[in-house]
Amino acid sequence: MEKEENILGTEKIGKLIRKFSIPCIISLLVNSLYNIVDQIFIGHGVGYLGNGATNVVFPLTMIGLAFSLMLGDGSASYLSLKLGEKKKEDAAKGVGTGIILSVIISILFGVITLIFLPQLLNLFGCTDNLRDYALKYGGIIAIRITFYDDRYYSKFNNKSRWKSKLFYGNYGCRCNSKYNFRSNFYFYI
């Protein structure tokens, strides 16, 4: 069986930048469409108060994304360092720790968000007109972050890059966007 070579150590920098930047750009565009589609469906299905409520809750999503990227980028960097040092066992332990931490932090973040959602909405500037919509939407986001964190793809996307398996990371992004579109269509139309 022939050993697979990692192109990160052998390929020219310009070619690597092109190879890695295009999937990254596609991923960013898909994520932007994710939020745009949400706003379109909510605007048509609920109205401007629904759009306002999602904007008030949006910082919670960004905080969840920050944790996700911290763990994903951190464990992917650790993985790359350890593989470069030829310490595969340490690399595997680092990835395992990153996955376990991401699950624990997602659950804690979701539970804390559910408990303190009214106070968090006040902190984010929620008005009385938006409060009912923001509480409902914030509850959905908190549960989704806990059980189906749409940011998991960020954690695993970063881990797929080290082995030049860019398709797998983008696959998670595309799956989440399809799920989001279908759930929007189901709930709002």
C-alpha positions in Angstrom: 0.0 0.0 0.0 1.5 3.3 -1.1 1.7 6.1 1.6 -0.3 9.2 0.7 1.8 12.3 0.5 0.6 15.6 2.0 0.9 18.3 -0.6 1.2 21.1 2.1 4.9 20.3 2.5 5.8 19.8 -1.2 3.6 22.0 -3.4 4.3 25.6 -4.5 2.8 28.3 -2.3 0.8 30.0 -5.2 -0.8 26.7 -6.2 -1.7 25.9 -2.5 -3.2 29.4 -2.0 -5.4 28.9 -5.1 -6.4 25.4 -4.1 -7.3 26.4 -0.5 -8.8 29.8 -1.1 -11.5 28.8 -3.6 -13.2 26.4 -1.3 -12.9 28.9 1.5 -14.5 31.7 -0.6 -17.3 29.3 -1.6 -17.8 28.4 2.1 -18.1 32.1 3.0 -20.5 32.8 0.2 -22.7 29.9 1.2 -22.7 31.2 4.8 -23.7 34.7 3.6 -26.5 33.2 1.6 -27.5 31.3 4.8 -28.2 34.5 6.6 -29.8 36.3 3.6 -32.2 33.4 3.0 -33.1 33.5 6.7 -34.0 37.2 6.5 -36.0 36.8 3.3 -38.1 34.0 4.7 -38.6 35.7 8.1 -39.4 39.1 6.4 -42.1 37.5 4.3 -43.4 35.1 6.9 -43.3 37.2 10.0 -42.6 40.8 9.0 -40.2 43.5 10.1 -40.6 42.6 13.7 -39.3 39.1 12.9 -36.3 40.5 11.2 -35.6 42.8 14.1 -35.9 39.9 16.5 -33.3 37.8 14.6 -31.0 40.8 14.5 -31.2 41.1 18.3 -30.5 37.4 18.7 -27.7 37.4 16.2 -24.9 38.1 18.7 -25.6 34.7 20.3 -24.9 33.1 17.0 -21.7 35.0 16.7 -20.6 34.0 20.2 -21.3 30.4 19.3 -19.3 30.8 16.1 -16.4 32.3 18.1 -16.2 29.3 20.4 -16.5 27.0 17.4 -13.7 28.7 15.5 -11.5 28.9 18.6 -11.8 25.1 19.1 -11.7 24.2 15.4 -8.7 26.4 14.5 -6.9 25.6 17.7 -7.2 21.9 17.4 -6.5 22.0 13.6 -3.3 23.9 14.3 -2.3 21.5 17.1 -3.0 18.6 14.7 -0.8 20.1 12.0 2.0 20.8 14.4 1.9 17.3 15.8 1.7 15.7 12.4 4.7 17.8 11.3 6.6 16.5 14.3 5.5 12.9 13.3 3.6 12.5 16.6 0.4 10.9 15.3 -0.7 9.7 18.8 -0.5 13.3 20.2 -2.3 14.6 17.1 -5.2 12.1 17.6 -5.4 13.0 21.3 -5.6 16.7 20.4 -8.4 16.2 17.9 -10.3 14.1 20.4 -9.9 16.7 23.1 -11.1 19.4 20.6 -14.2 17.4 19.7 -15.1 16.6 23.4 -14.6 20.3 24.3 -16.8 21.4 21.5 -19.6 19.2 22.6 -19.2 20.3 26.3 -19.0 24.0 25.4 -22.0 23.7 23.0 -24.1 22.2 25.7 -23.0 24.7 28.3 -23.5 27.6 26.0 -27.0 26.4 25.0 -28.1 25.8 28.6 -26.7 29.2 29.8 -28.4 30.9 26.9 -31.8 29.3 27.7 -31.5 30.3 31.4 -30.4 33.9 30.9 -32.1 34.6 27.5 -34.2 37.6 28.8 -31.2 39.3 30.4 -29.1 38.6 27.3 -31.7 40.1 25.1 -31.9 43.2 27.3 -28.1 43.5 27.0 -28.3 43.3 23.2 -30.9 46.1 23.1 -34.1 44.2 22.6 -37.2 46.5 22.6 -40.7 45.6 24.0 -42.0 45.3 20.4 -39.4 42.6 19.6 -39.3 40.8 22.9 -41.9 38.0 22.2 -40.3 37.2 18.8 -36.8 37.4 20.2 -37.5 35.1 23.1 -39.0 32.5 20.7 -36.2 32.7 18.2 -33.5 32.9 20.9 -34.9 29.7 22.4 -34.7 28.0 19.1 -31.2 29.2 18.5 -30.1 28.1 22.0 -31.5 24.6 21.4 -30.0 24.4 18.0 -26.6 25.4 19.3 -26.8 22.7 21.9 -28.0 19.8 19.8 -27.4 20.7 16.2 -24.7 23.3 16.2 -24.6 24.6 12.7 -21.1 25.7 13.5 -19.8 22.1 13.9 -18.8 22.3 10.3 -16.3 25.0 11.3 -14.7 22.7 13.7 -14.4 19.8 11.3 -13.8 22.0 8.2 -10.5 23.1 9.8 -9.5 19.6 10.5 -10.2 18.5 7.0 -7.8 21.1 5.5 -4.7 19.7 7.0 -5.0 16.6 4.8 -6.1 18.6 1.8 -9.6 17.1 1.9 -11.3 20.4 1.2 -14.5 18.7 -0.1 -15.3 17.2 3.3 -15.2 20.6 5.1 -17.3 22.3 2.5 -19.7 19.4 2.4 -20.7 20.2 6.0 -21.2 23.8 5.1 -23.5 22.9 2.2 -25.4 20.4 4.3 -26.1 23.0 6.9 -27.3 25.5 4.4 -29.6 22.9 2.7 -31.0 22.1 6.2 -31.5 25.8 6.9 -33.3 26.4 3.6 -35.6 23.4 4.1 -36.4 24.3 7.7 -37.1 27.9 6.6 -39.4 26.7 3.9 -41.2 24.3 6.2 -41.6 26.8 9.1 -42.4 30.0 7.2 -44.4 28.9 4.2 
